[in-house]
Amino acid sequence: MAKIAVIGGNFAGITGALEARRKLGPEHDVVLISRSANFVYIPSLIWVPFGWREVKDITVPLKPVLEKASVEFVHDEVTRVDPDSNTIYTREGEITYDYLLVASGVSLRFDLIEGLGPDGNTYSICTPGHAEEARRGWEKLVQDPGPVVVGASQGASCIGAGYEFLFNLEYAARKGGIRDKVDITWITPEPFLGHFGIGGMAGGEAMLKTFMKRFNINYVANSEIETITGDTVMLKDGRRLPFKYSMIVPPFNGAGFVKSSGDLGDEKGFIPVDVSFRHKKYGNIFAAGLAVAVAGLPTPVPMGMPKTGFPSEKSAKIAASNIVSLVSGKAGELKVKPWGKIPGLCVLDAGHKEVVILSNHLLKPRQLALMIPIPVADLGKQMLEKYFLWKTRRGLAYLV
Ligand SMILES: Cc1cc2nc3c(=O)[nH]c(=O)nc-3n(C[C@H](O)[C@H](O)[C@H](O)COP(=O)(O)OP(=O)(O)OC[C@H]3O[C@@H](n4cnc5c(N)ncnc54)[C@H](O)[C@@H]3O)c2cc1C
């Protein structure tokens, strides 16, 4: 009998736990530990600030889904892992494991830039609480409009969410009749618009430049923030960008507990894995999703590698399948997939319009890479949300 522990209960964690459970016999145990009691469909947080979604609409309680699938659910926060003794320490106790899947996402590094983040002078949309706070700020701006700065800081990897928020804000300002009083500036560490940390895709830069021109949005590429005061983003090149409202995506590190867990993570708290998503030092530990260490591409201003929902699920499926192979004594049958060779599938909502992004590989070389603009509606993103919530509520993690 083997015990498989999964840390994290969102895209990668729930997928990994349900897949391991589905493929293993009842003599083996699967336990999922998450500090959140819920799965949250993070991609829809971009709509929360404008009142187009409530957090409850995109939340699925984990317990019923996991219990129905015979996965034990522990609602607790992991504080440390001792990979040498196969022990997870939580606020409430300890859990031992034979195999571990780390799917604990990221920590948000607002502290790297003075004035960045909800405890400083900018809003965030990276967590449900942050998105709700960003809504309160937006409601104030609607009453008393003024300039807006939206963007991603140096070191950030989740640039796509920043673009989505930007175009949705522009659309909300137009719908709310305040657009003429809201001067909008986009700042990004990308060397060019549409780089996204993956080197860009054919036609992407031109498309985004067209959007910026058409919707009258100023932009600064290669931007590096020096500091953010109560009303100004100061860039390292000396530019001063005044704002009444600002949302900036921060850099990510791995989950906080990884730092206290010996050789589990790298210097940023991400988990170093090989192409089978197996830890480079500990053969019984795997990682998936945002938790995985993936080197960023070299860019003049540093930025990270984006890790979106599809590769997060895909890596969890591979990791779970490989854990099952090891449990079954089939160490020779481990599946492999370098992160950059996972297919790309994403819908970028651009405020009542969208861009469907498809590629056969996340990173170059790619044989197929398409950015398909849909200028009249954002139904693709909404359908993806509905589908994802439907399959998560039913525990159908094996579906695409
Ligand atoms: C605003 C925003 C918009 C996005 N939009 C898109 C999009 O449109 N399309 C797309 O594909 N991707 C999008 N992404 C990326 C997508 O959300 C991530 O790829 C996905 O959430 C990664 O899943 P994950 O399970 O690896 O990590 P997470 O979703 O971060 O989950 C981490 C889990 O670990 C748990 N955890 C963390 N620390 C601990 C601890 N110490 N103890 C116990 N549990 C812990 C958390 O509670 C959570 O359950 C977006 C991201 C953001 C922030």
The ligand as a Gaussian input file, in Angstrom:
#p B3LYP/6-31G(d) Opt

LIG

0 1
 C       -5.335000      37.052000     -12.541000
 C       -4.911000      35.800000     -13.245000
 C       -5.503000      35.487000     -14.458000
 C       -5.129000      34.335000     -15.125000
 N       -5.717000      34.042000     -16.313000
 C       -5.433000      32.891000     -16.937000
 C       -6.101000      32.546000     -18.160000
 O       -6.911000      33.312000     -18.687000
 N       -5.808000      31.353000     -18.701000
 C       -4.938000      30.487000     -18.152000
 O       -4.724000      29.404000     -18.688000
 N       -4.259000      30.792000     -17.012000
 C       -4.494000      31.966000     -16.398000
 N       -3.856000      32.277000     -15.233000
 C       -2.884000      31.310000     -14.696000
 C       -3.602000      30.208000     -13.915000
 O       -4.401000      30.797000     -12.918000
 C       -2.539000      29.297000     -13.310000
 O       -1.921000      28.605000     -14.364000
 C       -3.142000      28.260000     -12.378000
 O       -3.831000      28.871000     -11.314000
 C       -2.017000      27.369000     -11.839000
 O       -2.566000      26.369000     -11.035000
 P       -1.749000      25.748000      -9.830000
 O       -2.644000      24.698000      -9.273000
 O       -0.384000      25.388000     -10.254000
 O       -1.548000      26.938000      -8.766000
 P       -2.647000      27.756000      -7.977000
 O       -3.859000      27.939000      -8.778000
 O       -1.955000      28.978000      -7.478000
 O       -2.995000      26.850000      -6.722000
 C       -2.135000      26.665000      -5.641000
 C       -2.836000      25.851000      -4.580000
 O       -1.918000      25.590000      -3.521000
 C       -2.525000      25.892000      -2.277000
 N       -1.451000      26.287000      -1.340000
 C       -0.550000      27.273000      -1.490000
 N        0.282000      27.310000      -0.424000
 C       -0.133000      26.322000       0.401000
 C        0.312000      25.858000       1.665000
 N        1.345000      26.420000       2.302000
 N       -0.356000      24.827000       2.243000
 C       -1.408000      24.249000       1.615000
 N       -1.864000      24.652000       0.423000
 C       -1.234000      25.663000      -0.184000
 C       -3.505000      27.014000      -2.603000
 O       -4.522000      27.090000      -1.621000
 C       -4.039000      26.518000      -3.955000
 O       -5.039000      25.536000      -3.740000
 C       -4.163000      33.457000     -14.569000
 C       -3.556000      33.794000     -13.351000
 C       -3.906000      34.961000     -12.701000
 C       -3.251000      35.312000     -11.395000

